[in-house]
Amino acid sequence: MTSRFTELTVDCHDPERLAAFWCAVLDFKVIDRSAHQVEIGSWEPTVEEVRARQMPPTVQFIRVPEGKDAKNRLHLDVSPIDSSTADEVARLLALGATERDVNQGPGRSWVVMADPEGNEFCVLRTLAPSGR
């Protein structure tokens, strides 16, 4: 018997705002929403597909009353696929992200950022073809 990683849930104050931000970052779409929750993904899961093979998880944003008060213990890493890391950081800043210093030290090959509610994530090396 096994389980599948089907969703990643993010507690937040404004699910619509974070879903819109992450849809723009990841080129996902909203696949479900209710008064207190928005789910986004690159595909619409069915029980049959999930049972057949491991598929990319969806991301759910759930409204909670409490705020974020410490560095995330779990975070997302993203890699640009058609631009340089620097260009992707600039794009994400324009979408509402901020750069963060979480004592990661000098000489790193990634950029630590935070989404509009302060959840940290990293922009890693580009996966774009050489020359970008």
C-alpha positions as CSV (number, residue, x, y, z in Angstrom):
1,M,0.0,0.0,0.0
2,T,1.2,3.5,-0.8
3,S,-0.1,7.1,-0.7
4,R,0.2,9.8,-3.2
5,F,1.3,13.4,-2.6
6,T,-1.8,15.1,-4.0
7,E,-1.9,18.6,-2.5
8,L,0.3,21.2,-0.8
9,T,-1.7,23.4,1.6
10,V,-0.7,27.0,2.4
11,D,-2.4,28.8,5.3
12,C,-3.0,32.4,4.5
13,H,-5.1,35.5,5.1
14,D,-6.2,36.0,1.4
15,P,-6.5,32.8,-0.6
16,E,-7.6,34.6,-3.8
17,R,-4.6,37.0,-3.8
18,L,-2.0,34.2,-3.1
19,A,-3.7,31.9,-5.7
20,A,-3.5,34.7,-8.3
21,F,0.2,35.3,-7.5
22,W,1.2,31.6,-7.6
23,C,-0.9,31.0,-10.8
24,A,1.2,33.8,-12.4
25,V,4.5,32.4,-11.1
26,L,3.8,28.8,-12.1
27,D,1.4,29.2,-15.1
28,F,-1.2,27.2,-13.1
29,K,-4.9,27.8,-13.2
30,V,-7.6,27.8,-10.5
31,I,-9.2,24.4,-10.4
32,D,-11.5,24.7,-7.3
33,R,-12.6,27.4,-4.9
34,S,-14.9,28.0,-2.1
35,A,-15.5,30.8,0.4
36,H,-12.3,30.0,2.4
37,Q,-10.1,28.1,0.0
38,V,-8.6,28.3,-3.5
39,E,-6.9,25.3,-5.2
40,I,-4.6,25.8,-8.2
41,G,-2.8,23.3,-10.4
42,S,-1.3,22.4,-13.8
43,W,-4.0,19.8,-14.3
44,E,-7.4,18.8,-12.9
45,P,-6.9,15.6,-10.8
46,T,-9.2,12.6,-11.2
47,V,-9.2,9.6,-8.8
48,E,-8.3,7.3,-11.7
49,E,-5.2,9.4,-12.7
50,V,-4.0,9.8,-9.1
51,R,-4.3,6.0,-8.5
52,A,-2.5,5.2,-11.8
53,R,0.6,7.2,-11.3
54,Q,2.2,10.0,-9.3
55,M,1.1,13.3,-10.7
56,P,2.2,16.9,-9.8
57,P,0.5,18.0,-6.6
58,T,-2.0,20.9,-6.6
59,V,-1.6,23.8,-4.2
60,Q,-4.4,24.9,-1.9
61,F,-4.6,28.2,-0.2
62,I,-6.7,28.1,3.0
63,R,-7.9,31.2,4.9
64,V,-6.8,31.1,8.6
65,P,-7.0,33.9,11.2
66,E,-3.4,33.7,12.5
67,G,-0.5,35.3,10.7
68,K,2.9,33.9,9.8
69,D,5.4,34.5,12.6
70,A,8.6,32.6,11.7
71,K,10.7,31.3,8.8
72,N,8.9,28.5,6.9
73,R,10.1,25.0,7.7
74,L,8.9,23.9,4.3
75,H,9.2,26.0,1.2
76,L,8.9,25.8,-2.6
77,D,11.8,26.0,-5.0
78,V,11.2,27.2,-8.5
79,S,13.5,27.2,-11.6
80,P,12.9,29.5,-14.6
81,I,12.5,27.5,-17.8
82,D,12.8,30.3,-20.4
83,S,14.7,33.1,-18.9
84,S,17.7,33.8,-16.7
85,T,17.5,33.5,-12.9
86,A,18.0,37.3,-12.7
87,D,15.2,38.0,-15.2
88,E,12.9,35.6,-13.3
89,V,13.6,37.4,-10.0
90,A,12.7,40.7,-11.7
91,R,9.5,39.2,-13.0
92,L,8.6,37.9,-9.6
93,L,9.3,41.2,-7.9
94,A,6.9,42.8,-10.4
95,L,4.3,40.3,-9.4
96,G,4.6,41.3,-5.7
97,A,7.3,39.0,-4.3
98,T,10.1,40.4,-2.2
99,E,13.7,39.3,-1.7
100,R,14.6,37.9,1.7
101,D,17.7,37.4,3.7
102,V,17.3,34.4,5.9
103,N,21.0,34.1,6.8
104,Q,21.8,31.9,3.8
105,G,25.3,33.4,3.5
106,P,27.3,34.7,0.5
107,G,28.1,32.9,-2.7
108,R,24.8,31.1,-3.1
109,S,23.4,30.1,-6.5
110,W,19.8,30.7,-5.5
111,V,17.7,33.7,-4.5
112,V,15.4,33.6,-1.4
113,M,12.1,35.4,-2.0
114,A,8.8,35.7,-0.3
115,D,5.3,35.7,-1.7
116,P,2.9,38.6,-0.9
117,E,2.1,37.1,2.5
118,G,5.7,36.5,3.5
119,N,6.0,32.8,2.7
120,E,9.6,32.1,1.6
121,F,10.5,30.3,-1.6
122,C,13.7,30.0,-3.6
123,V,14.5,30.8,-7.2
124,L,17.1,28.3,-8.3
125,R,19.3,28.1,-11.4
126,T,17.7,28.6,-14.8
127,L,16.7,25.6,-16.9
128,A,16.5,27.7,-20.0
129,P,18.6,26.6,-23.0
130,S,22.2,28.0,-23.0
131,G,22.6,31.6,-23.9
132,R,19.8,33.0,-21.9
